[in-house]
Amino acid sequence: MARIYLDHAATSPLRPEVRSTMEEGFALWANPSSPHAEGRRAKAALEDARERIKRSLSWDGELIFTSGASEALAIGLQRAKASRRIVSAVEHDAVFRAAPDAQIFTDDAVLDDQALIAIQHVNSETGTINPVGEMAQKVKETGAVVLSDCAQSAGKLDLPDADMLVISAHKFGGPIGIGALLMRNYALLEPMGGHERGYRQGTENLPAALGMAAALEAGDWQTSSADRAEFAQGLSDHRLTVGETADYILALTHPTMSAQALLIRLDAMGFAVSAGSACSSGTLKKSRVLDAFGVSDEIAARTIRVSIGWSTTPEELEQFADAWRSLT
């Protein structure tokens, strides 16, 4: 049997239209910042990709190309014109690396024009959808800036109305090595010189920018929302849910088998799944995210993540459901 990939929250395979678009980008090999005709041609293609991405995401603010979500988070968290960082306890590890001294968000957190609040849109381990837009509206009058990690929602759900958003192309079928920081305006950040209007150093990755635009424009998945709902319903007795969840990330808890044993068994059966985010799934430690959600040690130790992407088919979901039931 052909292997079945269900780890799209870690990375999705490159869409075929992205590959062909990137080939066109490689032909525009000049530096977009160079003043000669070759450079101007590359610059025009880069700006076209920027506008196409913004249009696909219905974003009318600014966009800084980065090497991925981690760099975008670092720029937003480290160079925002705010003196205090407040983050939710379930953020991706990249947030805590970028802002190691951040305060954990609580109901009594002080919100004012010196605060930046980081709240992810969709959690990468449980699929929990946070009401970022509603929260941003509530804190708007305080002057606080809201940054949302949308790596798991961009290209899949409507983006929240926040001040800064972070996206990563390889989560929705684009190339690895490119992402973006979306901002309401450049005044939110301290400039640093270099490229991207002085807000990021390093020559832009033009082929990847074109690929990201193509991935967002491709849109269609091989499963429908009905297919994904049926899959989730069939595994509802084993699904770990915290609040409202996206239909493409499922945390599944086995009644007796450990997560590590499940990964080994399922891999041998031809299924690629994971236990938590890719940056931490290779460890034996309890997931920090599940701990923050209040999941007990016993349940966390028996929980894996199944994530669906653009290339997943209904038949593959059915085969996984049968395999999972054979282990219970």
N, C-alpha and C positions, 0 to 999 in steps of 0.2 A: 504494500500500500504506500502511496506517495505520502510524504510527511505533510503535516498540517500545522501551519504557523498561526498561533493565537497569542502573540506577545507584541501586539501593535502599540501598546502604551510605551514600550521600550523604544521601538522604531518600526516603521512600516516599510515594506519593499518599495523601491522606486517605481513610480508609474511609468508606463512605456512612453507616454507623450512627454514626460519630463526628460527622459533620456535623449530623445530626439531634439528637444528644445535646447538642452545643454550643449549638444554637438554644435548647434548654431552659435551658441555663446563662445565656445572655444575658438571659433574663427575670428571673433572680435577680441584679439589677444592684447590690444593696447591698454595702457593704464587710463582709466576714466578721468584722471586728474591732469593728464597731459594736454597741452594746448594745441597740438597739431591735429590734422584732420583725422588721423586714426584714433587719437584720444577723444576727440569730440564725438566720433561715431560710437565709441564705447560708452561715453557718458550719456549720449542720447538713449542708448539701449538700456542702461542702468536706470535712468529716470523713468523710462517707459515701464520697466518692471516694477519700480516703486509705486507708480500710479495704478498699475493693474492689481497689485497686491492690496493696496488701500481700497480700491473699488470692490474687489472680491470680498473684503471683510467689512464693507460699509463703514470705513473709517475716514473721517474728514480732517484728522489732525496730521501730525508729522510722523515720519517713520525713519528710524536709524537702522541700517543693516548691521548685523553682528554675526559672530561665528556660531551662534546658537542661543538657546534660552539662558544658559548659565552666564554668558557674557552680558546678555541683555539685563538680567537680574542684577549683576554686579554694577553695571552702569547706572541703572535706576536707583539702586539702594545706596550706592556709595557716593554718587554725585548729585543727588537731589538736593535742592536748597531747603533742607530741613535739618534740624539739630538732633531730632530723636527718631528712631526707627521702632515701630511696633509691628510684630508679625504674629500670625496665628500659629498655634502649636502644631498644626498638621501640614505646614509648608514643606516643600521639597528641600532636601539637604542643601541644594545650591543656595537657597535663601539664607540659611544659617551660616554657610561659609562666607557669603558676601557681607553679612551683617551679624558677626559673632556676638556683638554686645546688644543686640536688639532686645527690647522688652516683649514678653509674651502677652498677646492681647487678652484683656479681661474686660468685664463690663465697666469697671471703674477706671479704665485707662484714660489718661488726660489727652484729650483731642483738641489741638489748636493749630495755628498756622505754622508751627514748628515741628509738627508730627507728620511722618510718612507711615502709612499703614499698608502692610503687604498681606493680601488675602487671595489665595488661589481660587480659580474659577471651578475647575474640576479636579478632584483628588486623584492622583495617579495610582493609588493602591485600592481604593474602595469605589471609585467612580462618583463619590458624593459631590453634588452640585451646590456650591455656595451662592447665596443670593447677593452677589457682589454689587450689582447695579443698585439694589435697594439699599444696601449698606452705604454705598457711595453717596446716595442722595441724602441719607440721614446725617452723614458727617460733613456734607458740603458746607453747611453754614458755619462750621467750626474753622474752616480754612485748611483743614488737614488734607494731605494729598493721598490718594488711594492708588496703589499699584497692584495689579492682578496678574498672576502667573496663569496664562491661558494656553500653555503648551499642550494641554490635553483637551482643549475645547476648540481652538482655532481650526477652521475648516470643517467643523462638525456641528457646532452650536452657534447661535448668535452671540457675539461678544458683549460683555457687560459695558455699561457706560461709566468707565472709570477714567482717572487722569493719565495713567500709564498702563500699558498692556504688554505682556511678553509672549512671543510666539516662537515656534521652532519648526522648520520645514519638514524634518524627517519624521515627525509625528503624523503627518497627513499625506505621505507619499512623495514628498519632495526630497531633495538631496540632504545628506548628512553634512554638517559644517556650515549651516547658515540659519539665521533666525532674525528677529527684529525686535526693537523696542519701539512701541507706538506711544506717542505722547500728544497731549492736547496742544502743547506749544513748547518751543525750545526753552522758554523762560523757566521751566521747571528744573532745569539742570545747569550745573556749572560746566562751562566748556573746557576742553583740554587741548584743543589744537588738533592738527592732523586732518583726516578725511571726514566724510559725512558731516559737512558743514562745521567742522571743528569739534565734533562731539564723540569721535571715535578714531583711534589710531589704526593704521593698517590699510593697505589697498583693498578696495571692495572686490568680492568674489562675484564677478559678473555672470559667469555661466550658472552658478548656483542661484543667484538672484532671479535669473530668467527661469530656472527650474522651479523655484518656489512659486513664482507667478503662475506657471503652467499647472502645477499641482493644485493650487486653489481654484483655478478655472475649470479643471477636469470635473470635480464635483462628485459624480455618481459613484455609489458603492454597489457591490454585487449582492449585498443583502439589503432588504427593506427594513423599515422600522418595525413592520409586522413580523418579519423573520426574527429580528433580534428580541422582540417582546415574547414571541413564542418560545425561543431558546431560554430566556431568563425565567419564564413561567415554569418550564419543564424542570428547572433546577432550583426552584424557589425554596424547597425544603432545606437546601444546603447553602443558600446564598446569604452572605453577611451584608446587611445594608445599614447604612448610617444616613438617615435623612433621605431626601430626594437624590436619585442616582441617575447617571447617564446610562444609556442602554448598550454601550460598547465596552464598558469595564465592569467585570464581575469579580467579586471576592467570594470564593467558594471554600466552605469549611467541611472537611471530611469528619465523619463521626469518630474514627479511631486512628487513622493513619497520619503521620507527621507530614508537614509540608515538604521536607527534604525527601522523604520516601515517595511522596506523590510525584514530585518532579522527576525522580529517577524512573518510576514506573511509567508515567505518561510519556516521558522522552523515549523510553524503550518501545512504547506502543506507537510512536510516530507523531507525538504532539509536542509542540514547543509552547510552554507556558512558563510562568515565573512565580516567585514568592516575593511580592512587594516590588518596589522600584528597582530598575536595573543597577543603580549605583549601590544598592545595599543587599540585593537578593543573594549574593554570593557568600554572605556571612551567616552565622548561626544565631546571631543576636535577634531578640524580639524586635519587630518593626516599631520604630519610634512613633510612626503615624498611627498604627493600630493602638498603641499604648495611649496616645493622646486622645483617641476616640473613645477610650474607656473599654476596649476589648480585653477580656481576661487573657492571662498568659496561656492558659490551656487552649482556648479557642484560637488565639493568634498562632500558636505552634502547629495548628492543623489547617491553616488557611493559605490558599494559593490565589493567584490572580490570572484570570482569563480575559484577554482584551482583543476586541474585534476591530478590523480595519477595512479599507476600501477593497482589498482583494479577497476577503473572506467570503465563502459561498454558503448558501443554506445547507448544502450537503455536508460541508465540513463541520458546521455547527451540530448537525444531526449525528455525525460520526463521533464527535467529542462527547455529546450527551450520552451516547451508548457506551462509550469507553468509561466515562465517569461512573455510570450506574454499575458497570461490571466490577468497580473497585469498592462499591459500598455494600 
